[in-house]
Amino acid sequence: MADTPVPGEGPIRPVSVSLHEGTIAALKERTGRRGMSAYVEALIQRQLERDRLRELIEAAEAEHGPVDPAAVEAKRAVLRGEARNSADAA
């Protein structure tokens, strides 16, 4: 079996997709005619990353159990600069 390129790599090939007219109009307005492919490519890559992240989270939760919401909030407080010290979020 040949090596399959990862998202964002390999030669560019045209594909056909079906979209609603309103979606196409909004896309053209945002990107112009020439930027549509790059925009759609970036969207798809971002969604693939999110899908992979969700799979990793599900696998970790299956192995270790669900994440403690209080621990998540404590970490968020550290990121927002609201925690008094890093031990608060440990």
C-alpha positions in Angstrom: 0.0 0.0 0.0 1.4 3.4 -1.0 2.0 6.1 1.6 -1.1 8.2 2.1 -0.4 11.9 2.4 -1.5 13.5 5.7 -3.9 16.5 5.7 -2.2 19.6 4.1 0.4 17.5 2.2 0.5 15.9 -1.2 -0.5 17.2 -4.6 -3.5 19.4 -5.0 -6.4 17.8 -6.9 -9.7 19.3 -7.9 -12.8 17.7 -6.3 -16.5 18.5 -6.6 -18.7 19.3 -3.7 -22.3 20.4 -3.4 -23.1 23.5 -1.4 -26.2 25.6 -0.8 -26.3 28.8 -3.0 -26.3 30.9 0.1 -23.2 29.2 1.5 -21.5 29.7 -1.9 -22.4 33.4 -1.9 -21.1 34.0 1.6 -17.9 32.1 0.8 -17.3 34.2 -2.3 -18.0 37.4 -0.4 -15.5 36.4 2.2 -12.8 35.0 0.0 -13.3 36.3 -3.5 -13.3 33.7 -6.3 -9.6 32.9 -6.1 -9.4 32.3 -2.3 -12.2 29.7 -2.0 -10.1 26.6 -2.3 -7.6 27.8 0.3 -10.4 28.8 2.7 -12.2 25.5 2.3 -8.9 23.6 2.7 -8.2 25.4 6.0 -11.7 24.7 7.3 -11.4 21.0 6.5 -8.0 20.7 8.1 -9.3 22.5 11.3 -12.3 20.2 11.4 -10.0 17.1 11.0 -7.8 18.4 13.9 -10.9 18.8 16.1 -12.1 15.3 15.2 -8.7 13.9 16.1 -8.7 15.8 19.4 -12.1 14.6 20.2 -10.9 11.0 19.6 -7.9 11.5 21.9 -10.1 12.9 24.6 -12.6 10.0 24.3 -9.7 7.5 24.5 -8.2 9.2 27.5 -11.6 9.3 29.3 -12.2 5.6 28.5 -8.8 4.8 30.1 -8.8 7.3 33.0 -12.4 8.3 33.5 -14.0 11.7 32.8 -12.2 14.9 33.6 -13.1 16.6 36.9 -15.0 19.9 36.0 -13.6 21.6 39.1 -10.0 20.8 37.9 -10.8 22.2 34.5 -12.2 25.4 35.9 -9.1 25.8 38.1 -6.8 25.5 35.1 -8.9 28.0 33.2 -8.6 30.4 36.1 -4.8 30.1 35.9 -4.9 30.8 32.2 -7.1 33.9 32.9 -4.7 35.0 35.6 -7.4 34.7 38.3 -5.7 32.0 40.4 -3.7 33.2 43.4 -0.9 30.7 42.6 -0.3 27.7 40.4 -0.9 25.3 43.4 -4.6 26.4 43.2 -5.0 24.5 39.9 -2.9 21.5 40.7 
